[in-house]
Amino acid sequence: MNPEELPSYEETMADAAKLGLRPDGRVVLCGASAYEQKFYFNPLFQKIPETIREELRIICVLFTQEAGGIITIEFEEDGEIFIRTECDEEDITWDSVSAGLLSGEIRRRREDVFSAITLYYRATVLHEDVTALLTEDDD
């Protein structure tokens, strides 16, 4: 294949975005927007149990109702969970400090859910040894 036939960077990133991959290497699991009043769940993770998917929907929607803006729950390259919060430039009601405190509270209260999802991601996507991961958690 010659260089003229290769997709452009923009085309590559557009394809990656369709799969939930961000330019920084993180993979979006789910998110919600107060502006569009929509919830998104990455279809690549449809095998996650419905109860966990519903819990994630509740977390994201309640965040946007309380803090506004946009929240996404993402996987770092090593499989750890990352909560991203942001707002539109024109949003004068957004308080980044309150959003940060609320996302920290979510992380503490839902630690068991995030741990289970991290384990799932590391086992199914990163193909790490599950027994090693479970004994790592026991230490």
N, C-alpha and C positions, 0 to 999 in steps of 0.2 A: 504494500500500500504506500503510495507516495504522499508527501506532506499535504498536497492539495486536497486529498480525499479524507484527511483526518477532520473530525468535527472541531469547530472553534471552541475556545474556552467558554464562551457564552452558551453554546449549545450543550457542552458537557455539563456545565453548572445547572442549566435548565433541566436536563435529564436527571441529574443528581437531586435537584430540588423536588422533582416529582416523587422520588423515593424517600424524601425526608432527610437527605444528607445536606448539611450546611457547608458553606465554603471553609469553615474552620475545622471540619472533620467530625463535628458532632452529628448525631442522628436524632431527629425529632421523634419523640414517642407520641406526644399529644400536646394540645394547646387550646386556648380559648381567647376570644377577643371581645372586649366590652363594646367596641365600636361596631362590629358586624353582628354581635350577639350570636356567635357561632362557636361550636366546639369541633375540633379536628382530632381524629385518631388515625395514626399512620397504619394503613392497611397491611403493612409488612408484619405487624404484630397482632393479627387477628387471632392467633392461637393462645394469646394470653386469656385466662379465664374471664368470663363475662363479669363476675363479681369484682375483679380487679379493674377491668375497663370502666365499670360503672363508678367505682371509687375514684378513679382518675378524673372522670368527667365531673363528678361532684367537687373535687378539689379545685379543678380549673375554673369551673363556672362560679363557685362561691368566691374565689379569689377576684375574678373580674367584677362581680357584683359589689364586693366590699372595697376593692382598691381601684377598680377601673383598669384601663390599659390592656395589655396583652401579656399572657403567661404562656410559656412553653416548657414542657418537661422533656429534657434531652439526655442522651447518653454521650458521655465523653468517650474518647477513643479507647480508654481502658475499661469502659463499661460502667463507670460510676454515673450516678444521676446528677444532673445539673438543672437547676430551675432558673430560667431566664425571664425577666420581667422588663417590659419596655412600654413606651407610650408614643402617641403621635406628637409631632412637634408643636401643634397648636393646642394641645390639651393642657389648659391652665389649671385643671383640678387635680392633676397627677402629683402625687407626693412620693418621691423615690425612697425616702426614709421609711415611711409607713409600709410601702410595698416590700422593702427589704426585710422589715421586721415580720411582716405577715408571711413571707416566703420562708423565713427561718422557723417560724412557729409551725408552718405546714410540715417542714422537714422533720422537726422534732416529734410532732404528733403522729405522723404517718411513717415513722422510721421503719416499721415492720413491712409496710407495703413497698417502700422504696428498696429495702434490702432484698425482698423476694423478687422484685423486678430486675434488680441488678444481677442477682444470681441467674435468673432466667436468661438475660441478655448475654452474660459471660459464658453460659453453657451452650446456648443455641446459636448465637451469632459469632462470638469469638472462639467457640469450640474449645473452651478450657475444660480441664478435667473436673467434673462435678465433685468427686470425692475429695480432691485437694481443696476445692472451694469450700466445701462443708467443714472440713477440719480446720481450715483457715478461720472460719467464723467461730469455731469452738474455742480457739486460743484466746 
